[in-house]
Amino acid sequence: MGPDHANDMRGIVDPAAMLEVVDFDRYPAGPELAGVVEWFWSVAWALPDGEVHHQEVLNHPAGNVSIGTVDDAGRTLDPAEGRVYGVQRSISRRRLVGRGWTVAARSTVGGLGVLLDAPAREAADRQLPLDAVSGLDAERLVAAVVAETATAARIGLLRRALAAVVAQRDPARMAEAVQVAELVRVVEHDRSLCRVEQLAGLVGVSVRSLQRLFDQHVGASPSFVIRRWRIIEAAEAARRADGRAPSPRPGGLPSADAWPGWAAVAAELGYADQAHLTRDFVRHLGVPPSVYVARNRAPGATT
């Protein structure tokens, strides 16, 4: 895995606070899953009795296939269970207590439909059982993962199981998914791409055809994907303005010591003005940029 993926904390609200209580790692997808899985990830924690960690994440516009010991409500699962998460349009919140772990595969933004062998839109804003991954022996996989104690071995089991599933998928469907994932990767890094018509032009299809491709392979509209990447960048800018973020990745927005103000950030991200950025920020994160920065300054805001 390249250094950008290994150190990519975009979307994690206050990662410094998270890393104080959680062991977090990423692992490469491997060649068999290229274009379908972006990376594998793991978290593990062991909190003292009575301590609670509340973690918020503005998810990348992708899906996740996970096995772990905690559910969405923060309840401990014994034994662990497997789930599939589609694109989550609202901010995700996790409540961690006691001891626990999760291993997961994060799809590419375009790979979820291949993993499901069904339209990705069916999983949008939903939590599905692990057997939603068509062709996967979910019960056997969960049992094997639980029996392992080493995180790398758990990731290896999940990787091999998904690779076996993907090997059975229709090559034409795979090719479409890879095309969508490559397009979204361009959108992620090229801030001049602000309109759906521009994306459709890049792949030589109509806007309606592009929408169908995103329904099948992403589970969210092209316009949502554009905005989500821009708001993730804006949230990173907010953290850097507060001085809590690490050095920005290459090509990122300015750090706190060169903070240009929200109007300049809006222009950098392709917004017509600061008001448009603020509206999108509220839509995705629930609060305006100024409140987001102030909340993350508050001691104990995320624990």
C-alpha positions as CSV (number, residue, x, y, z in Angstrom):
1,M,0.0,0.0,0.0
2,G,1.3,3.4,-0.9
3,P,2.0,6.0,1.8
4,D,-1.1,8.1,1.0
5,H,-3.4,5.2,1.8
6,A,-1.5,4.2,4.9
7,N,-1.7,7.7,6.4
8,D,-5.0,8.8,4.9
9,M,-7.1,10.0,7.9
10,R,-9.5,12.1,5.8
11,G,-13.1,11.8,7.1
12,I,-12.1,10.7,10.6
13,V,-13.2,13.3,13.1
14,D,-10.3,14.1,15.4
15,P,-8.1,11.2,14.5
16,A,-5.5,12.2,17.1
17,A,-8.1,11.5,19.8
18,M,-9.0,8.2,18.2
19,L,-5.4,7.0,18.0
20,E,-5.1,7.6,21.8
21,V,-7.5,4.8,22.5
22,V,-7.7,2.6,19.3
23,D,-5.1,0.6,17.4
24,F,-5.7,1.4,13.8
25,D,-4.1,-0.1,10.7
26,R,-4.6,-0.4,6.9
27,Y,-3.6,-3.3,4.7
28,P,-3.2,-3.5,0.9
29,A,-6.1,-4.9,-1.2
30,G,-3.8,-7.2,-3.3
31,P,-3.8,-7.7,-7.0
32,E,-6.8,-10.0,-7.1
33,L,-9.0,-7.3,-5.7
34,A,-7.6,-4.3,-7.6
35,G,-10.3,-1.9,-8.7
36,V,-12.9,-3.4,-6.3
37,V,-11.3,-3.1,-2.9
38,E,-9.4,0.1,-2.0
39,W,-7.8,-1.3,1.2
40,F,-8.4,-3.4,4.2
41,W,-8.5,-1.9,7.7
42,S,-8.6,-2.9,11.3
43,V,-9.3,-1.3,14.7
44,A,-8.9,-2.8,18.2
45,W,-9.4,-1.2,21.6
46,A,-9.2,-2.1,25.3
47,L,-10.8,0.7,27.4
48,P,-10.8,0.8,31.2
49,D,-14.1,0.0,32.9
50,G,-16.5,2.9,32.6
51,E,-14.6,4.7,29.9
52,V,-16.4,5.4,26.6
53,H,-15.1,6.6,23.3
54,H,-17.5,8.2,20.8
55,Q,-16.0,8.3,17.3
56,E,-17.5,10.2,14.3
57,V,-16.6,9.5,10.7
58,L,-17.6,11.3,7.6
59,N,-17.3,8.2,5.4
60,H,-15.7,8.2,2.0
61,P,-18.4,7.5,-0.7
62,A,-17.7,3.8,-0.6
63,G,-18.9,0.6,1.0
64,N,-17.4,-1.6,3.7
65,V,-17.5,-5.4,4.3
66,S,-16.7,-5.9,8.0
67,I,-16.5,-8.5,10.8
68,G,-16.3,-7.3,14.3
69,T,-17.5,-7.3,17.9
70,V,-19.6,-4.1,18.1
71,D,-22.8,-3.0,16.3
72,D,-24.0,0.4,15.3
73,A,-25.5,1.1,18.7
74,G,-22.3,0.3,20.5
75,R,-23.5,-3.1,21.8
76,T,-20.9,-5.7,22.2
77,L,-21.3,-8.7,20.0
78,D,-20.3,-12.1,21.3
79,P,-19.4,-13.8,19.0
80,A,-18.5,-11.3,16.3
81,E,-20.8,-10.7,13.4
82,G,-20.3,-9.7,9.8
83,R,-22.0,-6.8,8.0
84,V,-22.0,-4.9,4.7
85,Y,-22.4,-1.2,4.7
86,G,-23.4,0.8,1.7
87,V,-22.6,4.4,1.1
88,Q,-23.5,6.3,4.2
89,R,-24.8,9.8,3.4
90,S,-24.9,11.1,7.0
91,I,-22.0,11.1,9.5
92,S,-21.4,7.8,11.2
93,R,-21.1,7.5,15.0
94,R,-19.6,4.6,16.9
95,R,-19.6,4.0,20.7
96,L,-16.7,2.0,21.9
97,V,-16.5,0.4,25.4
98,G,-14.6,-2.4,27.0
99,R,-12.5,-4.6,24.6
100,G,-13.3,-5.2,20.9
101,W,-12.0,-5.3,17.3
102,T,-13.2,-5.0,13.7
103,V,-11.5,-6.0,10.4
104,A,-13.0,-4.8,7.2
105,A,-12.6,-4.2,3.4
106,R,-13.3,-0.8,2.1
107,S,-14.5,-0.9,-1.4
108,T,-13.3,1.4,-4.1
109,V,-15.8,4.1,-5.0
110,G,-17.3,1.9,-7.7
111,G,-16.5,-1.6,-6.4
112,L,-19.4,-2.2,-4.0
113,G,-21.8,-3.4,-6.7
114,V,-19.3,-6.1,-7.8
115,L,-18.9,-7.3,-4.2
116,L,-22.7,-7.5,-3.8
117,D,-23.3,-8.8,-7.4
118,A,-26.4,-6.5,-7.2
119,P,-27.0,-2.7,-7.6
120,A,-25.1,-0.8,-5.0
121,R,-28.0,1.6,-4.6
122,E,-29.8,-1.2,-2.7
123,A,-27.2,-0.9,0.1
124,A,-27.2,2.9,0.4
125,D,-27.6,4.1,4.0
126,R,-28.2,0.5,5.0
127,Q,-26.5,-2.2,7.1
128,L,-26.9,-5.6,5.4
129,P,-26.0,-9.1,6.6
130,L,-22.6,-10.4,5.4
131,D,-24.3,-12.9,3.1
132,A,-25.4,-9.9,1.0
133,V,-22.1,-10.6,-0.7
134,S,-23.4,-13.1,-3.2
135,G,-21.4,-16.3,-3.2
136,L,-19.8,-15.8,0.2
137,D,-20.0,-18.4,2.9
138,A,-20.6,-15.8,5.6
139,E,-21.1,-18.1,8.6
140,R,-17.9,-20.1,7.8
141,L,-15.9,-16.9,7.2
142,V,-17.0,-15.3,10.5
143,A,-16.2,-18.4,12.4
144,A,-12.7,-18.6,10.8
145,V,-12.0,-14.9,11.5
146,V,-13.1,-15.2,15.1
147,A,-10.9,-18.3,15.6
148,E,-7.8,-16.3,14.6
149,T,-6.1,-14.0,17.2
150,A,-3.7,-12.1,14.9
151,T,-5.1,-9.2,13.0
152,A,-3.0,-9.9,9.9
153,A,-4.4,-13.4,9.8
154,R,-7.9,-12.1,10.1
155,I,-7.4,-9.7,7.2
156,G,-5.9,-12.5,5.2
157,L,-9.0,-14.7,5.6
158,L,-11.2,-11.8,4.6
159,R,-9.0,-11.0,1.6
160,R,-9.0,-14.6,0.3
161,A,-12.7,-15.0,0.7
162,L,-13.5,-11.8,-1.2
163,A,-10.9,-12.6,-3.9
164,A,-12.7,-16.0,-4.5
165,V,-16.0,-14.2,-4.8
166,V,-14.7,-11.6,-7.2
167,A,-13.1,-14.2,-9.4
168,Q,-16.6,-15.5,-10.1
169,R,-18.0,-12.2,-11.2
170,D,-19.0,-11.3,-14.8
171,P,-15.9,-9.7,-16.5
172,A,-18.1,-7.1,-18.2
173,R,-19.5,-6.0,-14.8
174,M,-15.9,-5.9,-13.4
175,A,-14.7,-3.7,-16.3
176,E,-17.6,-1.3,-15.7
177,A,-16.7,-1.1,-12.0
178,V,-13.1,-0.5,-12.6
179,Q,-14.0,2.3,-15.1
180,V,-16.2,4.0,-12.5
181,A,-13.5,3.6,-9.8
182,E,-10.9,5.2,-12.1
183,L,-13.3,8.1,-12.9
184,V,-14.0,8.7,-9.2
185,R,-10.3,8.7,-8.5
186,V,-9.9,11.6,-11.0
187,V,-12.8,13.4,-9.3
188,E,-11.2,13.0,-5.9
189,H,-8.0,14.8,-6.9
190,D,-9.1,17.2,-9.6
191,R,-11.0,20.0,-8.0
192,S,-11.9,21.5,-11.4
193,L,-14.4,18.7,-11.9
194,C,-17.5,20.2,-10.2
195,R,-20.3,19.2,-12.5
196,V,-21.8,15.9,-13.5
197,E,-21.7,16.9,-17.2
198,Q,-17.9,17.1,-16.9
199,L,-17.7,13.5,-15.6
200,A,-20.0,12.2,-18.3
201,G,-17.8,13.8,-20.9
202,L,-14.7,12.2,-19.5
203,V,-16.1,8.7,-20.2
204,G,-18.1,9.6,-23.3
205,V,-21.6,8.8,-22.0
206,S,-24.8,10.7,-21.3
207,V,-25.5,12.1,-17.8
208,R,-28.4,9.6,-17.6
209,S,-26.0,6.7,-18.4
210,L,-23.5,7.9,-15.9
211,Q,-26.2,8.0,-13.2
212,R,-27.1,4.4,-14.0
213,L,-23.4,3.4,-13.7
214,F,-23.2,5.1,-10.3
215,D,-26.5,3.4,-9.2
216,Q,-25.1,0.0,-10.1
217,H,-21.5,0.4,-8.8
218,V,-21.4,3.2,-6.2
219,G,-24.8,3.5,-4.6
220,A,-24.9,7.3,-4.7
221,S,-25.3,9.9,-7.4
222,P,-22.3,11.4,-9.2
223,S,-23.2,14.8,-7.7
224,F,-23.2,13.4,-4.2
225,V,-19.7,11.8,-4.8
226,I,-18.3,15.1,-6.1
227,R,-19.6,17.0,-3.0
228,R,-18.6,14.4,-0.5
229,W,-15.0,14.5,-1.6
230,R,-15.0,18.3,-1.5
231,I,-16.6,18.3,2.0
232,I,-14.0,15.8,3.2
233,E,-11.3,18.2,2.0
234,A,-13.1,21.1,3.7
235,A,-13.3,19.2,7.0
236,E,-9.6,18.5,6.8
237,A,-9.1,22.3,6.2
238,A,-11.1,22.9,9.4
239,R,-8.9,20.6,11.4
240,R,-5.8,22.2,10.1
241,A,-7.2,25.6,10.9
242,D,-7.5,24.4,14.5
243,G,-3.9,23.1,14.5
244,R,-5.0,19.5,15.3
245,A,-4.3,17.9,12.0
246,P,-1.0,16.4,10.8
247,S,0.7,17.8,7.8
248,P,-1.6,17.8,4.8
249,R,-1.1,15.2,2.1
250,P,0.6,16.3,-1.1
251,G,-1.8,18.6,-3.0
252,G,-3.9,19.2,0.1
253,L,-5.3,22.5,1.3
254,P,-3.0,24.9,3.3
255,S,-2.0,24.1,6.9
256,A,-2.9,26.3,9.9
257,D,0.2,28.4,9.6
258,A,-0.9,29.5,6.1
259,W,-4.6,29.5,6.7
260,P,-6.3,31.5,3.9
261,G,-9.9,31.7,5.3
262,W,-13.1,30.0,4.4
263,A,-13.8,32.1,1.3
264,A,-10.4,31.0,-0.2
265,V,-11.1,27.4,0.8
266,A,-14.4,27.6,-1.0
267,A,-12.8,28.9,-4.2
268,E,-10.1,26.2,-4.0
269,L,-12.7,23.5,-3.8
270,G,-14.6,24.9,-6.8
271,Y,-17.6,26.5,-4.9
272,A,-19.1,29.7,-6.2
273,D,-18.7,31.3,-2.8
274,Q,-18.4,30.6,0.9
275,A,-22.2,30.4,1.4
276,H,-22.4,27.4,-1.0
277,L,-19.6,25.7,0.9
278,T,-21.3,26.3,4.2
279,R,-24.6,24.8,3.0
280,D,-22.8,21.6,1.7
281,F,-20.8,21.4,5.0
282,V,-24.0,21.5,7.0
283,R,-25.7,19.0,4.7
284,H,-22.9,16.4,5.2
285,L,-21.6,17.1,8.7
286,G,-24.6,18.6,10.4
287,V,-22.9,21.8,11.5
288,P,-21.3,24.8,9.8
289,P,-17.5,25.0,9.5
290,S,-17.1,27.4,12.5
291,V,-19.1,25.1,14.8
292,Y,-17.1,22.1,13.6
293,V,-13.8,23.8,14.4
294,A,-15.1,25.0,17.8
295,R,-16.4,21.5,18.8
296,N,-13.1,19.9,18.0
297,R,-11.3,22.4,20.1
298,A,-13.4,21.4,23.2
299,P,-11.5,19.1,25.5
300,G,-13.0,15.6,25.4
301,A,-15.2,16.5,22.5
302,T,-14.9,13.0,20.9
303,T,-14.3,10.8,23.9
